[in-house]
């Protein structure tokens, strides 16, 4: 619960659980007491029996008292922030409050966290007065993206003699979302010939037919020349034409998640580079006002089929970016053998800009990618060199049988893609500029704006 929420009170255990929480000291006292009682009977020593009863009763009384202790402790957890990039720390704040009328004894807190986030944090709290509060914090960090549960929080109680320890757990837990790293990209002005794509992000409804005009009510200060008389007569009040209907430029970011396309695993693998690059591209284009859709080889897209936040776009870019980052945080390798499912999604409409992050392709999949190119104005492919990514220390190659990267690039470029190879250590920002240079000799290209502050992407075949 980022922002903080009550965990409530821990559930008390039964008497059997209390007996099971007896410490080594308590068990030793109990065993010694039973042994003393047996010896007193065998030896006929009544004084030894009194010692045995005392040793036996002490741990049992401690267990009973601790079991009947009615501490009412409320707890809450707050994550700041609840969504962090991989390799970044998040601060967790635990707030404990004694809501009973009695002071507590010594309390030990333990919060359950996954192993990848580090060791379990433990805290010892001294006596908490009635109505008192104690606050402790710890930090978690993960180099691996994913969705990680935090909690439930455990509270350990003990008696003053150390005979028994009881662990009581809260019920709720929070979720830490570790999203892919987002790399800033150079400012790019995207302009192209495809419908709904480029600088012409606003279409004038004045160019449409009379039946396509969407009028609205007259407002003080509107130009009288914009009055739509037919709608005025129909509604009985002054109606004016809407001059512009905003329409965002469209872009689809295609991520190849096939297991056979990306060798290796781990934070420095080819697959993780592709996931991080897809996140960086999507966030960058959303910030520039594009309606962005994230598509995988399985055919699933984010935003969903209704296009909320994407095509046509009804949510804010920040919400859409968060949705995409959350999706990429948990994306895994797929068992798909090809890109056919993604092509079926793309063939249903006309895309303005298509940016793909592809792994190993054979000739058949390269042909499918070529068909995708026909559905968009501009297509840029970042092709990961599986041969380079699969080489270990000393140049040892762990994967064989892939189509050479030069052949994959040739097939994609012949189909009209602007294709670039990606090797270990390459930065996405440098590849972004390299795409502009590679497309510079083609009718559709990326080129600097007159002021040199940005670059331009136009449609066409390289």
N, C-alpha and C positions, 0 to 999 in steps of 0.2 A: 504494500500500500504506500506508494509514493505520496508524500504529503501527510502521511500519518493517519492511522486508524486504530481503534481499540482492538487489541487481541482478545479482550475479555479476561476471564479467570481460568486458571488451569483446572483440569478435571481431577478430582481426588480419586485415589485408588482404593481398593478394598483392603480388608484386614490381611488377606493372604498376600497381597502385594506388599503390604507393610512388613510382614514377616520375611518376605523374600528380599527386602532391602536391608536386612541386618548386616552390619559390617563384620569384618574379620574379628575385631575386638569384641563385638557383641556375641558372635558365635563362640568365641573362646570362653567368654564368661559363662555362657549357657552350658557349654560342655563341661567346664570345670565344676559348675554347680551340680550338674547331674552326677558327675563322677564322685564328688564329695558326699552326695546323698547316698549313693550306692555303697561307698566305703563305710559310712556311718552305720548303715544297716548291717553290713557284714562284720564290722569290728565292734559293734555295740557301743558306739561313741555318739551320744546325743548332741554334744557340742559341735561335732563335725557336721551334723545334720543342719544345725542352724546356719553354719557358714555356707553349706550347699544351697539352702533355700535362699539366702541373701544373694549369692552369686547368680542363681537362676532367675530370681525375681527382677533384678536390676535391668537386664536387657529387655525383658518382657514388658516391664512398666514403661521403659523408654519407647518401645515400639507402640504401645497403646496410646501413650500421650502424644507422640508424633502423629499417629494416625488420626486422632481426634482433634488435632490442631486445625483450627478453622481460619487460617490466614486467607484473607481475600485480597489478592494482588492482581491488579489490572496491568496489562502491558500493551504497548504499541510499538510499531516499527515503521520507520520512514526511510525511503531510499532517495538519495540526492546525487545524481539523477537516477531515474528508473530505467533509462535507455542510454547506453554508453557505447562508443565505438570500441572495437577490439583493442586490447592493450591499454585501456584507460580505466582509472580507478573510479569506483562509486562509494560514497560514504553512507553507511548504515547507522541509523540512530535508534537505540532502544530506550524506551521510557517506561520505567516501572513505578507503580503507584500503590501504596498500601491503603486500600479502601475500607479496611476493618477498623475496629476500635481498639485493637490490641497491637502492640509493637511486635515486629517479627524478630526472629533470631537471625543468624548468619545465613544468607542466601547465596547460592551459586547459580549463575545463569549460563546457559549454553545454547547457542543458536546453531541449527543444522544448516550447513551450506554444502554444496557439491564439492567434491575433491578438487575439481579444476579451478575453483575460486580460492583455494587456499585452505589452511587448517581451520578446524572449528573454533570459533572465538568463545572463550570462557571468561567469566567475570565473577568476582566475589564481592558481595555487598554486605556491609556491616548492618547492624541493627537499624531497621527502618521504622521510624515512629509512626503512630497512627496518622493517617492522612499525608504522610511524607512521600516524596518523590526522589527517584534516583535516575540519572541519565548516563548511559555509556554509549560509546561509538566505536566502530571498527570499519575497516576498509576492505573491499573485495576487488579483485582484478582478474581478468581472463584474456588470454591471447587468442582464444578460440571463440568464434561467434556462436550464438545459441540462446536458448531460453532456459534460464536457470532458476529453480525454486529456492527461496530462502525461508527456512522455518520447517516445522513449527518450533517455537521457542520452548526450551525446557527449563524448568525451575527445580533445583535440588534443595531439599530441606534436610537438616540434620539436628540431632539432639545435642545438648551441651556436653554429654559424656562420649559422644562419637560412637554410640552403640548401633545406630540405625541411620540410614539415609534413604530418603524417598524422592523419586523423580516424578514430577508432574508436568504434563505437556499442555501447551495451549493448542488450539484447534486450527487457527488460520495460518496462512503463509503468504508471502509476497513473491513476485516474479521479477527477476532482473533480466532485461533484454540486452544482450551484447550484439550489436549490429556490426556489419562490415565497416572497415575504415573507408572514409570518404575523402578522396584526394581533390583539392581544388583544381579546376581546369581553367585555361585561359578564356577570356571573354570572347565569345563567338557570335556573330550575327548570322543567323541562318535564313537564307532566302532561296527560294526555288520555284520551279514551274508547276509543281504538283498542287492540286486543289487543297485548300486549307493549310498551306505550308508557306513559310517565308515571311517577309516583312508585311505583306498585305494581309494582316491579321484581322482587319475589319472590312467587311463587305457592305457596300451601300445597298440598302433595300430600294433606293430610288431607281436602280437599274433593273429591278424586277418588275414583273407584270403587275397590273392593277390589283389582281386577286391575291398577290403575294405580299401586299403591304400590310404590316401589323400596326394599326393605329393605337394611340393612347389618348387619354383625356387632355384637354387643353389646360395649360398652366400659364399663370401670369408671366408675361415676358416672352412667350413663344412667338415666333415669326408667323404673321397671319398668312403668309404664302405657303405655309406647311399645312394649312387646314385641309383635311380630307373630307370633302363635302358628301360623298356617298356614305361614309361611316357616320357623319354628323346627322344626316337625315335618318339613318337606321337607328341610332341610339338616342336621338333627340337632344343631344348636347354636342358642343364643339369638340371635335376629335382632330388630332394632328398626326402627320406621318412621323414615324421613327426613322431618322436619317441613317443610323448605323446599327447593325447587329453584330456585336463582337463575336468573333470565331477564332479560337486559339489554333495556332499551328500545331500539327500533330507529329508525334514521334513515337516509334515503337523501339524499345530496347530488347533485343533478343538474346537470351542467355542459354547457351548450350550446356546442359547439365548431365549429358549422357556419361555413364560410368566408363564406357569404352573410349570416350573421346578425351579424357583427362587422366593421365597417369599420375600415380602418387597421391599422397594425402598429407594433411598437416598445414600449419599456418603459412608455409612457404611453397605450397604446391601450386600447380597451374590452375586447379579448380578454384582455390581461394583467391588467386589473383583475378580470375574472371569475375567472381562474385563481387569483389571489391570494386573492380572497374565498372561493372554494371551499375552498382549503387552510386558511384561517383558521377557517371554519365546521367543517370536519371535525376539525381538531385540538381545537377548543374542545369539541365534543360528545364526542370520545373521552376527554378529560380529565374530563368529567362522568359517565363510566361508560356511555355509549351504545355500542351495536353499530352502527357507521357503515359504510355502503357508498357508494363513489363511483361514480357512473354517468354515462356520456356519451351523447350523442345517437346514437353508433354502436352502442349496446347493450353495450359492454364495461364491466365493473364491476371494482372493486378494493375488497376482496379478490375473488378469482376466483369462479367458479361454486360451488366447494366451500365457500365462505364462511369460509375460514380467517381468523380474526381479525375477522370481520364477522357474517354470519348463518350459524350461531348464535354464532360467536365462540369461538375456542379459543386465540388468541394474545393477548399483552399489548397494551394500547393503545399503548404506545411503539413496538412493532414494527409495528402496523397504521398508525400515524401516519407512520412512516418509509417504509413501502411506498407509502402514498398520496402523500407528498411527492415521492418518487422518480418516481412515475408522472406527477404534475403538472409535474415539472421538464422533462419531454420531450414533453408533450402538444402537439399541433399542430392547426391547422385541419383539419377533416374536409371531405370532399366530399359529405356527406349533404345531401339537400334538405329533410328534415323530421325529426320526432321520433318516427316510427313505431317504429324499432328500440328506442328507450328505453321506449316504451309497452309493447311486447311483453314486455320484461323485468319491468316493474312489474305487468302484469296477472296475472302468475303467483302473486302473493301479496298479503297485506294489509300495508301499510306503516303504521307509527305516525306518523312525521313525515317530510314531504317538503319539502326546501328546494332551490329551483331558481334557477339563475342563467342567465337567458335573454337572447338577443339579439333581433334583429328577427323578428317573427312576422307571418304573414298570417292570415287568418281560418281557413284550414284547419288550420294548426299550432296556433292558439289553441284550436280545437275538440279537437284531440288532447290538448293540455295539460289541458283540462277533463275529459277522460276519465281522465287520470292522477289527478286530484283525487279521484275516486271510490274509489281504491284505498288511501287513507290517511286518518288521523284529522285531521291538520292539514297544510295546504300553504301555504308562504310562497314567493313568487316575487319575485326582484329582477330587474327588467326594465331592461336597459341602453337608454338613449335613443340610438339610432343617429344620429338627426338632430343631436343635440347633440355627440356624439363626432366626427362627421364634419366639423364646422365648424373651419376653420383660423383663422389670425390675421385679425382684422378681421371675423370672422363669415362668411367665405367658406365656402360649403357645397360639399363635394366628393362627396357621395353623394345620390342622389335616388331616389324611387320606394318608400320604405318606408311601411308602414302607420303613421299617426300614433301616438305613444306613448299618447295619451289613449284611443284606440280599443283598443289592445292591453290596457291596464289594465282597461278596461270589460269586455272579453270574458273576461278571466281572473277578475275579481271576480264576474261573473255566474255563472261556473262554480264559485265557492266558494273561490277563492284569496285570500289576503291578498297583494296585489300592490303593489309600490312601484317608482317610477321611479328610475333611477340616471343621474346626469349627471357629467361630468368634475369632479373635486375632491371628490366625496362620500366620506365616511369610512364604512366598513362598520359601525363601532360606533354611529354616529349613526343609520344606517338600521336597525340592529337594534332600537334604542329606538323609532324611528318605526314599526316593524312592530307593536310592543306598543301604541302609541297608536292606530294605525289599527284594530287588532282589538279595542280596548277596548269598543266598543259592540255587539259581536257576541256570540252565546251562547258561542262558543269564543274566548278572548282571551288576550293576555299581560297580566298585571297584577302589581303588586308583591306580594311576600310580606308578611305582617303586620309583620315586623321591618324591612321596607324594604331588606333587604340584597340581594334578588334579585328576579327577575320570573318570572311563571308563564305558560306557554303551554298552553292547553287546546284540545281539539278542537272541531269544529263549523264551520259556514259563517259567513263574515263577512257 
